[in-house]
Amino acid sequence: MRTVRGGKKQGTFLTDCGRKLIAEYEINKSYLDELMADEVSWENLGVKLSARNRLLGKIVEIEKGDVACKIKIEVEPSVLTSLITAEAAESLDLSEGDKVFAIIKSTEVLVGKPSGTVESKNE
């Protein structure tokens, strides 16, 4: 940074080196934002998922929309439904009958409470 005192052109200004550093930061930030948004790229980096949150299943139905796709995955004895972007479905080249993993993220698990009294096993 460079500071100029007094006169009409007073103030603090970035040097050429400072501007280059900010430009490089923006390029790297953009790259990392794209990388973080692409869940498949995590596997390419060698990130392993726990068995607790990864269930093997088979796609039994795909409802394609312009923006999103609803993917129904048979995981015995149930069927899970996942909502993903149409772009992600196309990128993964998903088709009915494909074997896939249903990956459960804690931020995406919904909790429901049945009507009536439910006894806790911890009591």
N, C-alpha and C positions, 0 to 999 in steps of 0.2 A: 504494500500500500504506500501511497505517496500522499502527503498532506501539503496543501497550499494555503497559506494564511494571508488574509487581506485581499482586497480588490474584488472585482466581479467574478473572477475564476477561482474563488476560494472553495475549499472543501477537501474531502478525502477521496482519492481516486485509486482504482486498481492499476497495478503495473501490468505490462504485457504478460509477465510470468504468472501473475494472479489470474488473469483472464484465461490463460491456457489451462491452469489447474482446475478452474471451474468448468471449463468445457470438457476436460477429461473426466471430471467427476460426473457430469451429466450423462456422458456416454456410458460410463460404468453403471450408473444408477439405472439407466434405461435397460441395459443388458440384464442386470440383476432382477429388475421388476418383471421382465419377460420370463426369466428363468424360474422365479418363484411362482409365477402364475401357471407354469406348465408342470402339472403333477407327474407326467410321464418322465420328464427330465430328471427327477429325483432318482428314479431307478437307474437311469443311464450314469448317474454319478456314483452308483454303488450304495445308495442309501437302502438299508434293509428295513422291511416292515415286520412288525411282530405278528406271530400267528394269531394273537388275540383279536386283531383288527382286520384280518384278511381271510375271507371266506371264498372257497372255490365254488363256482356255480355255472349255470348255463343260461344264456339269454333266451327267454321264451317269447318276448314281445318287444318291439321297438315302435314307439309312437314319435314320428319325426315332425318337428315344427320348424318354423323359419329361424327361430332363435335358440330353442332348446329341444332336447329329446328326452322322452321318458323311457327308461330302460327297465324292463322287468327281468329279474334274475332269479332263476329257481335255485334255491339253496335248501336242499332237503331238510326238513319237511315243509318249508315255507317258500314264499316268493317275496323277494325284496324289490322295491322300486327305487330307482336312482334317477335324479333329474340332472342332466349334464348339458353343456352347450352343444349346439348342432355342430360347431367347429370341432369340438373334442370328439364327438361321435364319428365324424368324418375322418379325423386324423387317426383314430384308432381302428378305422375300417370295420366297425361293428356290424354284425349280421345276426339274425336269429339263428340259434343253434351253436353259436360260438361259446367256447368255455372261457370264462373271465373270472377275475377276482372281484368280489365286492369288498371294498376297503371302507371300514367304518371309522370315521373321525369323530372324536368326542364332541366337537362343536356341531355335528350334524345328526346327533342322535336325539330323537324326540322322546319325551316321557309322557305317558298317559296314565290316568288313575281310573280304575274301574269303579262303577257306582256300587255302593254297599260297603260292607266292612271287609277289609283285607288284613289278615294277621301277618305280622312280621315274624320271620324265622329267628330274628335276634332277640325276641322277647322271651 
